[in-house]
Amino acid sequence: MEVKTIYFEKPGDQNTDEVLRIACKRAEELGIKTILVASTRGDTAVKAMEAFKGLRVIAVSHSTGLHAPDSQEFTEENRRLVESKGGTVLTTTHAFGGISRAMRKKFNTYVIGDIIASTLRIFGEGMKVTCEIAMMAADGGLVRTDEDVIAIAGTDAGADTAIVLRPVPSHQFFDLKVREILCKPRF
């Protein structure tokens, strides 16, 4: 099998529209019905709802309180827009964060979640995040673990990475399979 991978010259939100186009085309070719998209404020999720009409879109946000107690970065307006178009917004603990982040902050040490996240970042921030949101969605029962999905994420804002993968719950991380890299920054 030969599959084309697109490499962007620079990471960032200027790649978002092209990432959505590439992912939409591949979803159609493979018959993939579920799209996961990382979205901090919800802007990328709203764009994904337009790009993936007829498909199931799950927007995965930052966990509540990530940057300030009781705060949520995904705006209420964007949440309403996504949900009014049939999308789902998942807000939950980051698969690689959670307790690992608490240990790092309290004891100034790195534990397994931090190490795995840092290792995945050698392929780019988006690669780490796509794997993470797939596990978060599986943990929440929003995706099946016997069907491929497309996961989309980015570096800082917007989207610059898309992959096809077979999701697993976080306790089965080492069974997660990245099946295709559709696009990513070249760095």
C-alpha positions in Angstrom: 0.0 0.0 0.0 1.2 3.5 -0.8 -0.2 6.4 1.2 0.9 10.0 0.7 2.0 12.0 3.7 2.0 15.8 3.5 4.7 17.7 5.4 4.1 21.3 6.3 7.1 23.7 6.2 6.1 25.3 9.5 3.8 24.2 12.4 0.7 26.2 13.3 -2.8 27.3 12.5 -2.1 28.4 9.0 -2.2 24.7 8.1 -5.7 24.1 9.6 -7.8 24.3 6.4 -5.4 22.0 4.5 -5.3 19.5 7.4 -9.1 19.3 7.4 -9.2 18.8 3.7 -6.6 16.0 3.8 -8.3 14.3 6.7 -11.8 14.6 5.0 -10.5 13.0 1.8 -8.8 10.1 3.6 -11.9 9.5 5.8 -14.0 9.2 2.6 -11.4 6.8 1.0 -11.2 4.6 4.1 -14.9 4.8 5.2 -13.9 6.3 8.5 -16.9 7.6 10.4 -15.4 9.3 13.5 -13.1 12.3 13.6 -11.3 13.4 16.8 -10.1 17.0 16.9 -8.1 18.7 19.7 -9.5 22.1 20.3 -8.5 24.5 23.1 -10.9 27.4 22.6 -13.2 25.6 20.1 -12.3 27.4 16.9 -10.8 24.4 15.3 -13.7 22.3 16.4 -16.2 24.7 14.7 -14.2 24.5 11.5 -14.2 20.7 11.7 -18.0 20.6 12.0 -18.2 22.3 8.6 -15.5 20.1 7.0 -16.8 16.8 8.2 -20.6 17.1 7.6 -22.2 13.7 7.9 -19.4 12.3 10.0 -19.2 12.0 13.8 -17.0 14.8 15.2 -15.7 14.7 18.8 -13.8 17.8 19.9 -11.5 17.2 22.8 -10.8 20.2 24.9 -8.2 21.0 27.6 -9.3 19.8 31.0 -11.1 22.3 33.2 -8.7 24.1 35.5 -5.6 23.4 33.5 -4.3 26.9 33.6 -6.5 28.4 36.4 -8.8 27.0 38.9 -12.3 26.2 37.6 -11.6 27.8 34.2 -12.4 26.3 30.8 -10.8 27.6 27.7 -13.3 26.1 25.3 -15.8 28.9 24.9 -19.5 28.5 25.6 -20.3 30.0 22.2 -18.1 27.4 20.4 -19.5 24.6 22.5 -23.1 25.6 21.5 -22.0 25.8 17.8 -20.4 22.4 17.9 -23.2 20.7 19.7 -25.9 22.4 17.6 -24.3 20.8 14.6 -24.3 17.3 16.1 -20.7 17.3 17.5 -19.6 16.2 20.9 -17.2 18.1 23.2 -15.2 15.9 25.5 -13.6 17.6 28.5 -11.6 15.3 30.7 -8.2 14.7 32.3 -5.3 14.6 29.9 -4.2 11.0 29.4 -0.5 11.8 29.7 -1.1 14.5 32.4 -3.4 13.9 35.4 -1.5 12.3 38.2 1.9 12.6 36.3 1.5 16.4 36.2 0.6 16.4 39.9 3.7 14.4 40.7 5.9 16.8 38.6 4.5 19.9 40.3 4.6 18.5 43.9 7.9 16.6 43.8 9.7 18.2 40.9 10.1 14.8 39.2 9.0 13.3 35.9 7.0 10.1 35.8 5.8 7.8 33.0 3.1 10.0 31.5 5.6 12.9 31.1 8.2 10.5 29.6 5.8 9.1 27.1 4.5 12.6 26.1 8.0 13.8 25.6 9.0 10.8 23.6 6.0 11.3 21.2 6.9 15.0 20.8 10.0 14.0 18.9 7.5 13.5 16.1 5.8 16.9 16.9 3.4 18.2 19.4 0.5 17.2 17.2 1.6 13.5 17.2 1.6 13.5 21.0 -1.8 15.2 21.2 -3.5 12.9 18.6 -2.5 9.8 20.5 -3.6 11.4 23.8 -7.1 12.5 22.6 -7.7 9.1 21.1 -7.1 7.5 24.5 -9.2 10.2 26.3 -12.1 9.5 23.9 -11.8 5.8 24.4 -11.6 6.2 28.2 -14.9 8.2 27.9 -16.6 5.5 25.8 -17.0 7.9 22.9 -15.0 5.8 20.3 -14.8 2.1 19.6 -11.5 0.3 20.0 -12.2 -2.0 17.0 -12.6 0.8 14.4 -10.1 3.3 13.0 -10.6 7.0 13.5 -8.8 10.1 12.3 -7.3 12.3 15.0 -6.4 15.9 14.3 -4.2 18.2 16.5 -1.8 21.0 16.3 1.1 23.0 17.7 -0.1 25.9 19.8 -3.2 26.9 17.8 -5.2 25.3 14.9 -4.3 22.0 13.3 -1.1 20.8 11.6 -1.2 17.0 12.2 -3.7 14.3 11.2 -3.3 10.6 11.6 -5.4 7.4 11.2 -5.2 5.3 14.3 -6.9 2.6 16.2 -7.8 4.0 19.7 -7.4 2.3 23.0 -8.2 3.2 26.6 -5.3 4.8 28.4 -4.6 1.6 30.5 -3.9 -0.2 27.2 -1.7 2.6 25.7 0.9 0.2 24.3 -1.7 -1.4 22.1 -2.5 1.9 20.4 -1.7 1.7 16.7 -0.9 4.7 14.5 -1.9 3.3 11.2 -1.1 6.3 8.9 0.4 9.7 9.2 -1.6 11.9 6.9 0.2 15.2 7.5 2.4 16.9 10.0 4.9 19.7 10.3 8.4 18.9 8.9 10.2 21.1 11.6 
